Amino acid sequence: MDSFGLIKLSDASEICKKCNCICYSIQFQHNFKNWTSGNDNIDKIIQNTQLSVHEDVSKVLEVLEWIPYDKLYNITKDDEFGKVYRANWIDEYISYDENDKSWDNENQNWIRNEYNMFVNLKSLNTPNIFTLEFVNKIKFERIFYGITQDPETKNYMMVLNNICERCNKICNSIHFQRKFIDWTSGNNDIDKFIKNTQLSAHEDVSEVLEWMPHDRFHDIKYIAKDEFCEVYRANWIDGHISY
């Protein structure tokens, strides 16, 4: 029996002393050797959240994970101070199936449903603040998925649900953000100007600008020309965003 209260059955199998079976806590522990944050305190707190779940699916949904940085992509600064970022997480958080099970015995892996999900990344000012009390405070305010580390800056970052830091919910600005990867004008200044109008549209979309692909217009006809530009009229297939 080791420090986690496991009873060894054989070299390949262990059961939980509390559950008398290979519960979720055991599945997590089997993977401990495959990851580390590089910080003993962070490792310990993540592992403690995983070792406390046992057979409780609701607790599985609340565990923290070590999330390798290469499992995140489209990482974009989300505030002017560079402390909050948005990204896509390839794996998504651990979920459960129609039988309320979170472990897939056939594939020997956790069940995850929404791959490439949107998340927020928030810098930890110092790893020393990462305590159980700190984790509980963050969980009271947000959905807290785990910790990652930027390999270049070495900064640790919390991986949180993708909501607006101002509104504390998925507001219009978040919906616009999620589309930023789908378009570009080809001009950084124009892109930035359009995005800024969208990022300020938390509850009101009446003044946002959009990038409109030319193929979304038809019956384009020249009208006039002045010293600044040429004027055309056209039919816009999509129409403006309504509210």
C-alpha positions as CSV (number, residue, x, y, z in Angstrom):
1,M,0.0,0.0,0.0
2,D,1.5,3.4,-1.0
3,S,0.9,7.0,0.2
4,F,-2.3,7.3,-1.9
5,G,-4.0,4.3,-0.2
6,L,-3.8,2.0,-3.2
7,I,-3.8,-1.8,-2.9
8,K,-1.6,-3.5,-5.5
9,L,-3.1,-6.5,-7.1
10,S,-0.3,-7.2,-9.6
11,D,2.3,-5.3,-11.5
12,A,-0.3,-4.1,-14.0
13,S,-3.2,-3.4,-11.8
14,E,-4.1,-1.3,-8.7
15,I,-7.3,-0.7,-7.0
16,C,-8.4,2.1,-4.7
17,K,-8.6,1.3,-1.1
18,K,-11.7,3.5,-0.6
19,C,-13.6,2.3,-3.7
20,N,-12.3,-1.2,-3.9
21,C,-12.0,-0.9,-7.7
22,I,-10.1,0.9,-10.4
23,C,-11.9,4.2,-10.0
24,Y,-11.3,7.5,-11.7
25,S,-8.7,8.5,-9.1
26,I,-6.6,5.5,-10.1
27,Q,-6.9,6.3,-13.8
28,F,-5.5,9.8,-13.1
29,Q,-2.7,8.4,-10.9
30,H,-1.6,6.0,-13.6
31,N,-0.9,9.1,-15.8
32,F,1.1,11.0,-13.2
33,K,4.4,9.7,-14.6
34,N,3.6,11.1,-18.0
35,W,3.4,14.8,-17.1
36,T,4.9,17.5,-14.9
37,S,4.5,21.2,-14.8
38,G,8.1,21.6,-13.6
39,N,6.8,23.0,-10.3
40,D,6.2,20.6,-7.4
41,N,3.5,22.8,-5.8
42,I,1.5,23.0,-9.0
43,D,1.9,19.3,-9.6
44,K,0.7,18.5,-6.1
45,I,-2.4,20.7,-6.3
46,I,-3.4,19.3,-9.7
47,Q,-2.9,15.7,-8.6
48,N,-4.9,16.3,-5.4
49,T,-7.9,17.5,-7.4
50,Q,-7.6,14.3,-9.5
51,L,-7.1,11.9,-6.5
52,S,-10.2,13.2,-4.8
53,V,-12.7,12.3,-7.5
54,H,-12.9,8.5,-7.0
55,E,-16.2,7.4,-8.7
56,D,-18.0,10.8,-8.6
57,V,-18.5,11.9,-12.2
58,S,-19.5,15.4,-11.1
59,K,-16.0,15.8,-9.5
60,V,-14.3,14.5,-12.7
61,L,-15.8,17.6,-14.4
62,E,-14.1,19.8,-11.8
63,V,-10.5,18.4,-11.8
64,L,-7.6,20.4,-12.9
65,E,-5.3,19.1,-15.7
66,W,-1.8,19.9,-16.8
67,I,-2.4,21.1,-20.3
68,P,0.7,21.1,-22.6
69,Y,1.2,24.4,-24.4
70,D,1.3,22.6,-27.8
71,K,-2.3,21.5,-27.1
72,L,-3.3,25.2,-27.5
73,Y,-3.4,27.1,-30.8
74,N,-4.6,30.4,-32.3
75,I,-3.3,32.1,-29.1
76,T,-4.1,35.8,-29.3
77,K,-3.6,38.6,-26.7
78,D,-7.0,39.6,-25.4
79,D,-6.1,42.7,-23.4
80,E,-3.6,45.6,-23.7
81,F,-1.5,44.4,-20.8
82,G,-0.9,41.0,-22.2
83,K,-2.2,39.1,-19.1
84,V,-5.2,37.6,-20.7
85,Y,-5.2,35.6,-24.0
86,R,-7.8,33.6,-25.9
87,A,-7.0,30.3,-27.6
88,N,-8.3,27.0,-28.9
89,W,-7.7,23.9,-26.8
90,I,-7.3,20.8,-29.0
91,D,-8.5,18.2,-26.5
92,E,-11.3,19.9,-24.5
93,Y,-12.2,19.2,-20.9
94,I,-13.1,15.7,-19.6
95,S,-16.8,15.0,-20.1
96,Y,-19.0,11.9,-19.8
97,D,-21.1,9.7,-22.1
98,E,-24.8,8.7,-22.1
99,N,-24.1,6.3,-19.3
100,D,-22.6,8.9,-17.1
101,K,-19.1,7.5,-17.5
102,S,-16.0,9.6,-18.0
103,W,-13.5,6.8,-18.8
104,D,-13.5,5.0,-22.1
105,N,-12.4,1.4,-21.3
106,E,-12.1,0.4,-24.9
107,N,-9.8,3.2,-25.9
108,Q,-8.3,3.6,-22.4
109,N,-8.7,7.3,-22.3
110,W,-11.0,10.1,-21.0
111,I,-14.1,11.0,-22.8
112,R,-14.0,14.4,-24.3
113,N,-16.8,15.9,-26.5
114,E,-16.0,19.3,-27.9
115,Y,-12.5,19.3,-29.5
116,N,-10.8,22.6,-30.4
117,M,-12.9,24.5,-27.8
118,F,-12.4,28.2,-27.1
119,V,-10.6,29.0,-23.8
120,N,-9.1,32.0,-22.0
121,L,-5.5,32.0,-20.8
122,K,-4.7,34.1,-17.8
123,S,-1.2,34.6,-16.5
124,L,-0.2,33.6,-12.9
125,N,1.8,36.5,-11.5
126,T,3.8,34.0,-9.5
127,P,3.5,30.2,-9.0
128,N,3.6,30.8,-5.2
129,I,0.0,32.1,-5.2
130,F,-1.2,28.8,-6.6
131,T,-2.7,27.3,-3.5
132,L,-5.9,25.3,-2.8
133,E,-7.6,28.4,-1.5
134,F,-6.6,30.3,-4.7
135,V,-8.0,27.4,-6.8
136,N,-11.3,27.4,-5.0
137,K,-11.6,31.2,-5.4
138,I,-11.1,31.0,-9.1
139,K,-13.5,28.1,-9.4
140,F,-16.1,30.2,-7.6
141,E,-15.8,32.8,-10.3
142,R,-15.0,30.8,-13.4
143,I,-14.7,27.3,-14.9
144,F,-11.1,26.4,-14.3
145,Y,-9.7,23.6,-16.6
146,G,-6.1,23.5,-15.7
147,I,-2.6,25.0,-16.0
148,T,-0.2,25.4,-18.9
149,Q,3.2,27.1,-19.4
150,D,4.5,29.3,-22.2
151,P,7.7,27.6,-23.2
152,E,9.3,30.9,-24.3
153,T,8.4,33.2,-21.3
154,K,8.2,30.3,-18.8
155,N,5.0,32.0,-17.5
156,Y,2.4,29.7,-16.0
157,M,-1.1,30.4,-17.2
158,M,-4.6,29.3,-16.0
159,V,-6.8,27.8,-18.7
160,L,-10.3,29.1,-18.1
161,N,-13.7,29.1,-19.9
162,N,-13.9,31.6,-22.7
163,I,-16.0,34.4,-21.4
164,C,-15.8,38.2,-21.4
165,E,-13.6,39.5,-18.6
166,R,-15.8,42.6,-18.3
167,C,-19.3,41.0,-18.6
168,N,-18.4,37.7,-17.0
169,K,-20.4,35.8,-19.6
170,I,-20.3,35.0,-23.4
171,C,-21.4,38.4,-24.7
172,N,-21.4,39.8,-28.3
173,S,-17.7,40.6,-28.1
174,I,-16.8,36.9,-27.5
175,H,-18.9,35.8,-30.4
176,F,-17.1,38.3,-32.6
177,Q,-13.7,37.2,-31.3
178,R,-14.4,33.6,-32.2
179,K,-14.7,34.6,-35.8
180,F,-11.5,36.6,-36.0
181,I,-9.6,33.6,-37.4
182,D,-12.1,33.3,-40.3
183,W,-11.4,36.6,-42.0
184,T,-8.9,39.3,-42.8
185,S,-8.9,42.4,-45.0
186,G,-5.2,41.8,-45.8
187,N,-4.4,45.1,-44.1
188,N,-3.4,45.0,-40.4
189,D,-4.7,48.6,-39.7
190,I,-8.1,47.9,-41.2
191,D,-8.3,44.5,-39.4
192,K,-7.5,46.2,-36.0
193,F,-10.0,49.0,-36.6
194,I,-12.8,46.6,-37.4
195,K,-11.9,44.3,-34.5
196,N,-11.9,47.2,-32.0
197,T,-15.5,48.1,-33.0
198,Q,-16.5,44.5,-32.4
199,L,-14.7,44.1,-29.1
200,S,-16.5,47.1,-27.7
201,A,-19.9,45.7,-28.7
202,H,-20.5,43.9,-25.4
203,E,-24.3,44.4,-25.4
204,D,-24.9,46.7,-28.4
205,V,-24.0,45.7,-32.0
206,S,-25.5,48.7,-33.6
207,E,-22.2,50.4,-34.3
208,V,-19.9,47.5,-35.2
209,L,-18.1,47.3,-38.5
210,E,-17.6,44.1,-40.5
211,W,-15.3,42.8,-43.1
212,M,-17.5,42.0,-46.1
213,P,-16.1,39.7,-48.8
214,H,-16.7,41.2,-52.2
215,D,-18.5,38.0,-53.3
216,R,-21.3,38.8,-50.8
217,F,-22.4,41.7,-53.1
218,H,-24.2,41.5,-56.5
219,D,-25.7,43.8,-59.1
220,I,-22.7,46.2,-58.5
221,K,-23.1,49.4,-60.5
222,Y,-20.9,52.5,-60.8
223,I,-22.7,55.7,-59.7
224,A,-20.2,58.5,-59.5
225,K,-16.6,59.6,-58.7
226,D,-15.3,62.4,-56.5
227,E,-11.8,63.5,-55.5
228,F,-11.6,60.9,-52.8
229,C,-13.3,57.8,-54.2
230,E,-15.5,56.1,-56.7
231,V,-19.1,55.3,-55.6
232,Y,-21.0,52.2,-56.5
233,R,-24.3,50.8,-55.4
234,A,-24.9,47.1,-54.8
235,N,-27.1,44.5,-53.1
236,W,-25.6,43.0,-50.0
237,I,-26.6,39.3,-49.7
238,D,-26.3,39.1,-45.9
239,G,-27.6,42.4,-44.7
240,H,-26.5,44.1,-41.5
241,I,-26.5,42.4,-38.1
242,S,-29.9,42.9,-36.4
243,Y,-30.8,43.1,-32.8
